[in-house]
C-alpha cells in the first residue's frame, strides 16, 4: 500500500461546450509515500490551456505562472496518461486537501475527454476532512492547508504555496502528524461508481417550505439566552439562504430572529441553525424617533 498525496492548480475559464465557466486545470503535482510516509516518487506537470482562456490575475499572483509557462505544458489528455502511468497498478490511496481537487479533475475529464472514467484511482481520502475530525473542528469552517500545518508544527518557511508539487509535499508532511490507524480506514472511500456519482452531485439549499425534505418538526427556536422554549411571532419566510421567523422568550423577555437552512446533500439533508437577538420594541421605536428628529433638524424643519 502506498499513499499518493495530490494537489491541482486551476484557472477559471469559459467553456464553449458547456456555455459556462469551469475550472481548467493548469498544474498537477503529487508525491508517493511508502507505509512509513517516506517519499518514494513524485509527479509534476504543467498543463497547456486548451480553451484559450485568460489566466486570471489572482491565479498569476498566487502561482507565479504565466501563459508562456503554461504554453510549455502538456495537453490535458497527455498529462492524465502520464499521471495514470506514474500511479501504476500498485494498491494505493489518493489524498487531497479537500475534495475540490477531485471534483475539478472529474469536471476536466468530462469536458476534455468526454468521459467520467477515473479508473486509475482505487481509493480516496479527503485529508482536510480527516484533519478536522482529528481536531474536532467545525466542518462549517474549513481549515486551510497552511493553517493546519501551523497547528501541527510543520515548518512552512520555505514552502511556495499554491504550486501543486509544493502543496502536495507540505500536505504529505502533515499526514503522519494526524494519522491514527484506529480511525484512518473509516475515512477512506472506494472509488466506485457510487462514489463518483456522489462527488458530482451539487448540494442545493431548499427554498420551498412545502418541500417534503423540509422537516416541519425542526422549525422551532430555543432561546439562546436561557435555553427554554419560545413563542413564534411571525410566519417562516425564505431569505438569506434559509427560513426566517421572529420569536419571543417570555422567560427572559427577549426577542430573536431565527434562521434555519435545509441543504440537500447526496443522501441526506443538512440542517443549520443561527439566530440573533432583536432590540425590544420600545428601543427600536425610540431609535427610529431619534433618527427622524435628526433628519428633520438637518432639513431645517
Buried (B, 14 or more C-beta within 10 A) or exposed (E): EBBBBBBBBBBBBBBEEEEEEBBBBBBBBBBBBEEEBEBEBBBBBBBBBBBEBBBEEEBBEEBEBEBEBBEEBBEBEEBBEBBEEBBEEEEBBBBBBBBBBBBBBBBBBBBBEEEBEBEBBBBBBBBBBBBBBBEEBEEEEBBEBBEBBEBBEBEBEEBEBBBBBBBBBBBBBBBBBBEEEEEBEEBBBEBEEEBBEEBEEEEEEBBEBEEEEBEEEEBBBBBBBEEEEBEBEEEBEBEEEBBBBBBBBEEEEBBBBBBBBBBBEEEEBEEEBEBEEBEEEEEEEEEEEEEEEEEEEEEEE
